[in-house]
């Protein structure tokens, strides 16, 4: 091979010299790699050493939180074990009591809502009738308003001096639908030479939210109310007449006292709202069998007028068993959550004395540290109060909590004075008179307008708040039926819940 000159590293060099120099460099590199092996630091025979002492997990070591629970606690003595058992028992009893209190409060709130709903339905059944001729009697009013439904009572305000009514009355029906029809069809009707005025009672707006809720519930049912049904007509005949407007789901006439007879009113439910509206438009004031039907939309859901239950107190055994089961489940959940989040065993919080906590302390963890001097004697442990020993649901400290709504310390006095008899000394006179029966905390003189008209009648209610319900009972028994200024006073206990809510319309 000829030596060919090349230009390399700025000089003219033969290519054979470049190849030889590269081969020498590669050979030197191989020799260097063979001589660079790592030296052995253990020249003697090494033996396996045995481990002595505890194995401690250092920083960054992987460890299971469940395996670390309990590490670091000393072994309990027999006295400490006994105190720990007592603490667990006390914690569980407090947990059960806490659940029972919540159940009681929830039950009372539900009862209060039921009673308020019932009171709203009662208000929906009342109608104010004004501008009544002074010559008209109660029988005339009853005859005029009876076609809309069964009348429970008619209250006409009588003047003891003239022995005549004051020109207005309250008509109370058995059904809100009857009152609604009377409102829609009787306003401005001439009776006894005067155009009567129809309206709702003045205390109606206070129950407006509940009434709106009830009427909204009724819209989900395609029901109509029919009244003034001839007594000889049957349900089948009524259904055959109203089936012309659409398919009927149910047709019911309220049965009367005589078997096979009805009271002249009932409800019909259609499958769609269009049929409901068509039946109302076509059949209201329709002459059927010699009587004009009164037809309107049902403004209450089915079974709305069923009386609220007042005895809905859970039996003691059932209440305690339910509370115990709830407390146990909550304790197990708390144990699971604490075990998952526990990272340092010595720091176990003391939570057993927090009775009102929404999370029930677990019996195994909700106790003080066993090495704490707080548990050196058992005498300082609170005495457990067993909820199962209480009549009803709970007693002791919570007796007043349970029965606070079942007794009242407020007396309402009606028909004691008129508006023209009001003066600055009336409050002090009532306080002195009622002070003979107990300590009087407050006297409220309330003027209630009977309708929204400017010339509406105003009645006076006097509320007397005593310090104890027993004193209120004494005052009611002594003042009811007494004469005051030529009037017969009516004294009654007023609902404590309404009074505390500043609702004086009852």
C-alpha positions as CSV (number, residue, x, y, z in Angstrom):
1,X,0.0,0.0,0.0
2,X,1.4,3.3,-1.0
3,X,2.0,6.0,1.6
4,X,-0.6,8.6,0.8
5,X,0.0,12.0,2.3
6,X,-2.9,13.5,4.2
7,X,-3.5,16.8,6.0
8,X,-4.0,16.0,9.8
9,X,-3.8,18.3,12.8
10,X,-2.4,21.1,10.6
11,X,0.4,19.0,9.1
12,X,0.9,16.7,6.1
13,X,1.2,13.1,7.5
14,X,1.2,9.6,6.0
15,X,-2.0,7.7,6.7
16,X,-0.1,4.6,7.8
17,X,1.4,6.5,10.8
18,X,-2.1,7.5,11.9
19,X,-3.4,3.8,11.9
20,X,-0.4,2.6,13.9
21,X,-0.8,5.3,16.6
22,X,-4.5,4.4,17.0
23,X,-3.7,0.7,17.5
24,X,-1.1,1.5,20.2
25,X,-3.6,3.7,22.1
26,X,-6.3,1.0,22.1
27,X,-3.8,-1.6,23.4
28,X,-2.7,0.7,26.3
29,X,-6.4,1.2,27.3
30,X,-7.0,-2.6,27.6
31,X,-4.0,-3.1,29.8
32,X,-5.2,-0.3,32.1
33,X,-8.6,-1.9,32.5
34,X,-7.2,-5.2,33.5
35,X,-5.1,-3.7,36.3
36,X,-7.9,-1.5,37.7
37,X,-10.0,-4.2,39.6
38,X,-11.5,-3.2,43.0
39,X,-9.4,-4.4,45.9
40,X,-10.9,-6.8,48.5
41,X,-11.3,-5.1,51.9
42,X,-12.2,-8.4,53.8
43,X,-9.0,-10.5,53.6
44,X,-10.0,-12.7,56.6
45,X,-12.9,-15.1,57.0
46,X,-16.1,-13.0,57.9
47,X,-18.8,-14.5,60.2
48,X,-22.5,-13.5,60.6
49,X,-23.1,-11.4,63.8
50,X,-26.2,-12.0,66.0
51,X,-28.6,-9.1,66.6
52,X,-29.0,-8.0,70.2
53,X,-31.5,-5.4,71.5
54,X,-34.8,-4.0,70.0
55,X,-35.1,-3.2,66.3
56,X,-36.0,0.5,66.0
57,X,-37.4,2.0,62.8
58,X,-35.3,4.9,61.8
59,X,-36.2,8.0,59.8
60,X,-37.6,7.1,56.3
61,X,-38.3,3.5,57.2
62,X,-41.6,2.0,56.0
63,X,-43.9,1.0,58.8
64,X,-47.6,0.1,59.1
65,X,-49.7,2.4,61.2
66,X,-51.8,-0.5,62.5
67,X,-48.7,-2.4,63.8
68,X,-47.5,0.7,65.7
69,X,-50.7,1.1,67.8
70,X,-50.0,0.4,71.4
71,X,-46.2,0.6,71.1
72,X,-44.8,2.8,73.9
73,X,-47.4,2.1,76.6
74,X,-46.3,0.4,79.7
75,X,-48.1,-2.8,80.9
76,X,-51.2,-1.9,82.9
77,X,-51.6,-2.9,86.6
78,X,-54.8,-4.5,87.8
79,X,-56.0,-1.2,89.3
80,X,-55.2,0.7,86.1
81,X,-57.0,-2.0,84.1
82,X,-60.1,-1.7,86.4
83,X,-60.1,2.1,86.0
84,X,-59.7,1.8,82.2
85,X,-62.7,-0.5,82.1
86,X,-64.8,2.0,84.1
87,X,-63.7,4.8,81.8
88,X,-64.8,2.8,78.8
89,X,-68.1,2.0,80.4
90,X,-68.7,5.6,81.3
91,X,-67.8,6.8,77.8
92,X,-70.3,4.4,76.3
93,X,-73.0,5.5,78.7
94,X,-72.4,9.1,77.8
95,X,-72.5,8.2,74.1
96,X,-75.9,6.5,74.5
97,X,-77.2,9.5,76.5
98,X,-76.0,11.9,73.8
99,X,-77.8,9.9,71.1
100,X,-80.9,9.8,73.2
101,X,-80.9,13.6,73.6
102,X,-80.6,14.0,69.9
103,X,-83.4,11.6,69.3
104,X,-85.6,13.5,71.8
105,X,-84.9,16.9,70.2
106,X,-85.5,15.5,66.7
107,X,-88.8,14.0,68.0
108,X,-89.9,17.3,69.6
109,X,-89.1,19.3,66.5
110,X,-91.1,16.9,64.3
111,X,-94.0,17.2,66.7
112,X,-93.8,20.9,66.7
113,X,-93.8,21.0,62.9
114,X,-96.8,18.7,62.8
115,X,-98.7,20.9,65.3
116,X,-97.9,24.0,63.3
117,X,-99.1,22.4,60.1
118,X,-102.3,21.4,61.8
119,X,-102.8,24.9,63.1
120,X,-102.3,26.3,59.6
121,X,-105.0,23.9,58.3
122,X,-107.4,25.1,61.0
123,X,-106.8,28.7,59.9
124,X,-107.5,27.7,56.3
125,X,-110.9,26.5,57.4
126,X,-111.9,29.9,58.8
127,X,-113.7,32.7,56.9
128,X,-114.3,36.3,58.1
129,X,-117.7,37.6,57.2
130,X,-118.2,41.4,57.6
131,X,-120.8,44.0,56.9
132,X,-123.6,41.8,58.3
133,X,-127.0,43.3,58.8
134,X,-127.8,43.7,62.5
135,X,-131.1,42.1,62.0
136,X,-129.7,38.8,60.8
137,X,-129.3,35.8,63.1
138,X,-126.8,33.0,63.1
139,X,-129.3,30.6,61.4
140,X,-129.4,32.9,58.3
141,X,-125.6,33.0,58.1
142,X,-125.5,29.2,58.4
143,X,-128.0,28.7,55.7
144,X,-126.1,31.0,53.3
145,X,-122.7,29.3,53.8
146,X,-123.8,25.7,54.3
147,X,-123.9,24.8,50.5
148,X,-120.0,25.0,50.4
149,X,-119.4,22.3,53.0
150,X,-120.0,21.2,56.5
151,X,-119.8,24.1,59.1
152,X,-118.1,23.4,62.4
153,X,-119.0,26.6,64.1
154,X,-120.2,30.2,63.6
155,X,-118.8,32.8,66.0
156,X,-120.7,36.1,66.1
157,X,-119.4,38.8,68.3
158,X,-122.3,39.9,70.5
159,X,-122.6,43.2,72.3
160,X,-123.8,42.5,75.9
161,X,-125.5,46.0,76.1
162,X,-127.5,46.0,72.9
163,X,-127.9,42.2,72.8
164,X,-127.0,42.3,69.1
165,X,-124.0,41.2,67.2
166,X,-121.4,43.7,66.1
167,X,-121.8,43.2,62.4
168,X,-119.2,40.5,61.7
169,X,-118.8,36.8,62.3
170,X,-116.3,33.9,61.8
171,X,-117.4,30.8,60.0
172,X,-115.3,27.8,60.5
173,X,-115.7,24.8,58.1
174,X,-114.5,21.2,58.5
175,X,-112.5,21.5,55.3
176,X,-110.2,24.2,53.9
177,X,-111.7,23.6,50.4
178,X,-115.2,24.6,51.7
179,X,-113.7,27.9,53.1
180,X,-111.9,28.5,49.8
181,X,-115.1,28.1,47.8
182,X,-117.0,30.5,50.1
183,X,-114.2,33.1,49.7
184,X,-114.5,32.8,45.9
185,X,-118.2,32.8,45.6
186,X,-119.7,34.8,48.5
187,X,-117.8,38.1,48.5
188,X,-120.2,40.9,47.7
189,X,-123.4,38.8,47.8
190,X,-126.4,40.6,49.2
191,X,-127.9,39.2,52.4
192,X,-130.5,41.0,54.4
193,X,-130.2,44.1,52.3
194,X,-126.4,44.5,52.6
195,X,-123.5,43.3,50.5
196,X,-121.4,41.1,52.8
197,X,-117.6,41.2,52.8
198,X,-115.6,37.9,52.9
199,X,-112.0,37.6,53.8
200,X,-109.4,35.6,55.7
201,X,-108.7,36.2,59.4
202,X,-106.1,38.8,60.3
203,X,-103.7,36.1,61.7
204,X,-103.6,34.3,58.4
205,X,-100.4,36.0,57.1
206,X,-98.4,34.6,60.0
207,X,-99.1,31.1,58.7
208,X,-98.6,32.0,55.1
209,X,-95.4,30.0,54.5
210,X,-97.0,26.8,55.8
211,X,-100.2,27.4,53.9
212,X,-98.3,28.0,50.7
213,X,-96.4,24.8,51.3
214,X,-99.6,22.8,51.8
215,X,-101.2,24.2,48.7
216,X,-98.1,23.5,46.7
217,X,-98.2,19.9,47.8
218,X,-101.8,19.7,46.7
219,X,-100.9,20.7,43.1
220,X,-99.3,17.3,42.6
221,X,-102.7,15.7,42.9
222,X,-105.4,16.3,40.3
223,X,-108.2,16.4,42.8
224,X,-111.3,18.5,42.9
225,X,-113.7,19.2,45.7
226,X,-117.5,18.8,45.2
227,X,-120.2,20.0,47.6
228,X,-123.9,20.4,47.8
229,X,-124.4,16.9,46.4
230,X,-128.1,15.7,46.5
231,X,-128.4,13.1,49.3
232,X,-130.1,10.6,47.0
233,X,-127.2,10.6,44.5
234,X,-124.6,7.8,44.9
235,X,-120.9,7.7,44.2
236,X,-121.4,5.7,41.0
237,X,-123.8,8.3,39.7
238,X,-121.5,11.1,40.5
239,X,-118.6,9.3,38.9
240,X,-120.6,8.6,35.7
241,X,-121.3,12.3,35.4
242,X,-117.7,13.5,35.9
243,X,-116.2,10.8,33.7
244,X,-117.1,12.9,30.7
245,X,-114.1,15.2,31.4
246,X,-111.5,12.4,31.7
247,X,-110.5,9.2,33.3
248,X,-111.1,9.1,37.1
249,X,-108.7,7.5,39.5
250,X,-111.0,7.8,42.5
251,X,-114.4,9.2,43.5
252,X,-115.3,9.3,47.1
253,X,-118.2,10.9,48.9
254,X,-117.8,11.3,52.7
255,X,-120.1,8.7,54.4
256,X,-122.8,9.9,56.7
257,X,-124.1,8.6,60.0
258,X,-126.8,6.6,58.3
259,X,-125.4,3.6,56.5
260,X,-125.5,4.0,52.7
261,X,-125.9,7.8,53.0
262,X,-123.2,10.5,52.4
263,X,-122.8,14.0,53.9
264,X,-123.1,15.8,50.6
265,X,-119.5,16.5,49.7
266,X,-116.5,14.5,48.6
267,X,-113.4,14.4,46.3
268,X,-112.7,13.3,42.8
269,X,-109.2,12.6,41.4
270,X,-108.4,12.6,37.7
271,X,-105.4,11.3,35.9
272,X,-104.4,14.6,34.3
273,X,-104.7,18.3,35.2
274,X,-106.6,19.2,32.0
275,X,-109.6,17.0,33.0
276,X,-109.5,18.6,36.5
277,X,-109.8,22.1,35.1
278,X,-112.5,21.2,32.6
279,X,-114.6,19.6,35.4
280,X,-114.3,22.7,37.5
281,X,-115.2,25.1,34.7
282,X,-118.2,23.0,33.5
283,X,-119.7,21.6,36.7
284,X,-119.5,24.5,39.2
285,X,-123.0,25.8,39.9
286,X,-124.4,23.0,37.7
287,X,-128.0,22.0,38.6
288,X,-127.8,18.2,39.5
289,X,-130.9,16.7,41.0
290,X,-132.4,20.0,42.0
291,X,-129.2,21.3,43.8
292,X,-126.5,23.5,42.5
293,X,-123.1,21.8,42.8
294,X,-120.2,23.7,44.2
295,X,-117.0,22.5,42.6
296,X,-113.4,23.8,43.2
297,X,-109.8,22.6,43.2
298,X,-108.6,20.7,46.3
299,X,-106.1,22.9,48.1
300,X,-104.8,20.2,50.5
301,X,-103.2,16.9,49.8
302,X,-105.1,13.6,50.8
303,X,-105.3,12.9,54.5
304,X,-104.0,16.4,55.4
305,X,-106.7,16.9,58.1
306,X,-105.8,13.8,60.1
307,X,-105.3,14.8,63.7
308,X,-101.6,14.9,64.7
309,X,-100.4,12.2,67.0
310,X,-99.6,13.4,70.5
311,X,-98.5,10.1,72.0
312,X,-95.7,9.5,69.6
313,X,-93.1,8.9,72.4
314,X,-90.7,6.0,71.6
315,X,-90.9,3.3,74.3
316,X,-88.0,3.3,76.7
317,X,-86.5,-0.1,75.7
318,X,-86.7,0.7,72.0
319,X,-85.2,4.2,72.5
320,X,-82.3,2.9,74.6
321,X,-81.7,0.0,72.3
322,X,-81.7,2.3,69.2
323,X,-79.4,4.7,70.9
324,X,-77.0,2.0,72.0
325,X,-76.8,0.6,68.5
326,X,-76.2,4.1,67.1
327,X,-73.5,4.8,69.6
328,X,-71.7,1.5,68.9
329,X,-71.7,2.1,65.2
330,X,-70.4,5.6,65.6
331,X,-67.7,4.4,68.0
332,X,-66.5,1.8,65.5
333,X,-66.4,4.4,62.8
334,X,-64.4,6.7,65.0
335,X,-61.9,3.8,65.9
336,X,-61.4,3.1,62.2
337,X,-60.8,6.7,61.3
338,X,-58.5,7.3,64.3
339,X,-56.5,4.1,63.5
340,X,-56.0,5.2,59.9
341,X,-54.8,8.7,60.9
342,X,-52.7,7.7,63.9
343,X,-49.0,8.3,63.4
344,X,-47.7,8.8,66.9
345,X,-48.9,6.4,69.5
346,X,-48.1,8.5,72.7
347,X,-50.5,11.4,71.6
348,X,-54.0,10.0,72.2
349,X,-56.4,12.9,72.8
350,X,-58.7,13.0,75.7
351,X,-62.2,13.4,74.2
352,X,-64.5,11.4,76.5
353,X,-65.7,14.4,78.5
354,X,-67.0,16.1,75.3
355,X,-70.6,14.8,75.6
356,X,-72.1,17.0,72.9
357,X,-69.6,16.2,70.2
358,X,-71.2,15.0,67.0
359,X,-68.7,12.1,66.8
360,X,-69.1,9.6,69.7
361,X,-65.7,8.9,71.3
362,X,-64.7,5.3,70.8
363,X,-64.7,3.3,74.0
364,X,-61.1,2.0,73.3
365,X,-59.5,5.3,72.7
366,X,-61.7,8.0,74.3
367,X,-60.1,7.6,77.7
368,X,-57.2,9.4,79.4
369,X,-53.6,8.0,79.1
370,X,-53.1,5.2,81.6
371,X,-49.9,6.7,82.8
372,X,-51.6,10.0,83.6
373,X,-51.9,10.9,87.3
374,X,-55.5,11.8,86.6
375,X,-56.6,8.2,86.8
376,X,-54.7,7.3,90.0
377,X,-57.9,7.1,92.0
378,X,-61.4,6.0,90.9
379,X,-63.2,8.5,93.1
380,X,-62.8,11.3,90.7
381,X,-64.6,9.5,87.8
382,X,-68.0,11.0,87.1
383,X,-70.9,8.8,88.2
384,X,-72.6,7.2,85.2
385,X,-76.2,8.2,84.5
386,X,-78.0,5.3,82.9
387,X,-80.6,6.6,80.4
388,X,-82.5,3.3,80.5
389,X,-83.7,4.1,84.0
390,X,-85.7,7.0,82.8
391,X,-89.5,6.9,82.2
392,X,-90.4,7.9,78.6
393,X,-87.0,8.7,77.0
394,X,-84.8,10.5,79.5
395,X,-84.9,12.2,82.9
396,X,-82.6,14.0,85.3
397,X,-81.0,17.1,83.7
398,X,-83.0,16.7,80.5
399,X,-86.4,16.3,82.1
400,X,-87.2,20.0,81.4
401,X,-85.8,19.6,77.9
402,X,-88.4,16.9,77.1
403,X,-91.4,18.4,78.8
404,X,-90.8,22.1,78.0
405,X,-93.3,22.1,75.2
406,X,-95.9,20.1,77.1
407,X,-96.5,22.7,79.8
408,X,-97.0,26.5,79.7
409,X,-96.3,29.3,82.0
410,X,-98.4,31.8,80.0
411,X,-102.1,32.6,80.5
412,X,-104.2,34.4,77.9
413,X,-107.1,36.6,79.1
414,X,-109.9,37.2,76.6
415,X,-113.0,39.4,76.7
416,X,-111.5,41.4,79.6
417,X,-111.5,44.9,78.1
418,X,-112.4,46.6,74.9
419,X,-110.3,49.1,72.9
420,X,-111.9,52.1,74.5
421,X,-111.1,50.7,78.0
422,X,-107.3,50.7,77.4
423,X,-105.3,53.0,79.7
424,X,-101.8,53.3,81.2
425,X,-102.9,51.6,84.4
426,X,-104.3,48.4,82.9
427,X,-100.9,46.7,82.8
428,X,-100.2,47.4,86.5
429,X,-103.7,46.3,87.5
430,X,-103.3,43.0,85.7
431,X,-99.9,42.5,87.2
432,X,-101.2,43.1,90.7
433,X,-104.3,40.9,90.2
434,X,-102.3,38.0,88.8
435,X,-99.5,38.5,91.3
436,X,-101.7,36.8,93.9
437,X,-101.1,33.5,92.1
438,X,-97.3,33.7,91.6
439,X,-94.4,35.7,90.3
440,X,-95.4,37.6,87.1
441,X,-92.6,38.1,84.7
442,X,-94.3,40.0,81.9
443,X,-97.7,41.3,80.9
444,X,-98.5,41.9,77.1
445,X,-101.6,43.8,76.0
446,X,-102.1,42.8,72.3
447,X,-104.6,44.5,70.0
448,X,-105.7,42.1,67.2
449,X,-107.5,43.4,64.1
450,X,-110.0,40.8,62.9
451,X,-109.6,41.6,59.2
452,X,-107.5,43.7,56.8
453,X,-110.3,46.3,56.5
454,X,-109.8,49.8,58.0
455,X,-113.0,49.6,60.1
456,X,-112.4,46.0,61.2
457,X,-113.2,45.0,64.7
458,X,-110.2,45.0,67.2
459,X,-110.1,42.5,70.0
460,X,-107.9,42.8,73.1
461,X,-105.8,39.8,74.3
462,X,-103.8,40.0,77.5
463,X,-100.9,37.6,77.9
464,X,-99.6,37.0,81.5
465,X,-96.2,35.2,81.8
466,X,-95.6,33.5,85.1
467,X,-92.3,32.2,86.3
468,X,-93.7,28.6,86.8
469,X,-96.3,26.6,85.0
470,X,-97.9,25.7,88.3
471,X,-98.6,29.4,89.0
472,X,-100.1,29.8,85.5
473,X,-102.5,26.9,86.2
474,X,-103.6,28.5,89.5
475,X,-104.3,31.8,87.7
476,X,-106.2,30.2,84.9
477,X,-108.4,28.3,87.3
478,X,-109.1,31.4,89.4
479,X,-109.7,33.9,86.6
480,X,-111.6,31.9,84.1
481,X,-115.3,32.8,84.2
482,X,-114.8,35.8,86.5
483,X,-116.6,39.2,85.9
484,X,-114.4,42.2,85.1
485,X,-116.1,45.5,84.2
486,X,-119.4,43.7,83.4
487,X,-117.6,41.2,81.1
488,X,-117.0,37.5,81.7
489,X,-113.3,36.8,81.4
490,X,-112.0,33.8,79.6
491,X,-108.6,32.5,80.9
492,X,-106.7,29.8,79.1
493,X,-103.1,28.5,79.0
494,X,-101.3,29.7,75.9
495,X,-99.0,27.6,73.8
496,X,-95.5,28.1,75.1
497,X,-93.9,27.4,71.7
498,X,-96.0,30.1,70.0
499,X,-95.3,32.6,72.8
500,X,-91.6,32.1,72.7
501,X,-91.8,32.6,68.9
502,X,-93.6,35.9,69.5
503,X,-96.7,34.5,67.8
504,X,-99.7,36.0,69.6
505,X,-102.3,35.0,67.0
506,X,-103.4,31.8,68.7
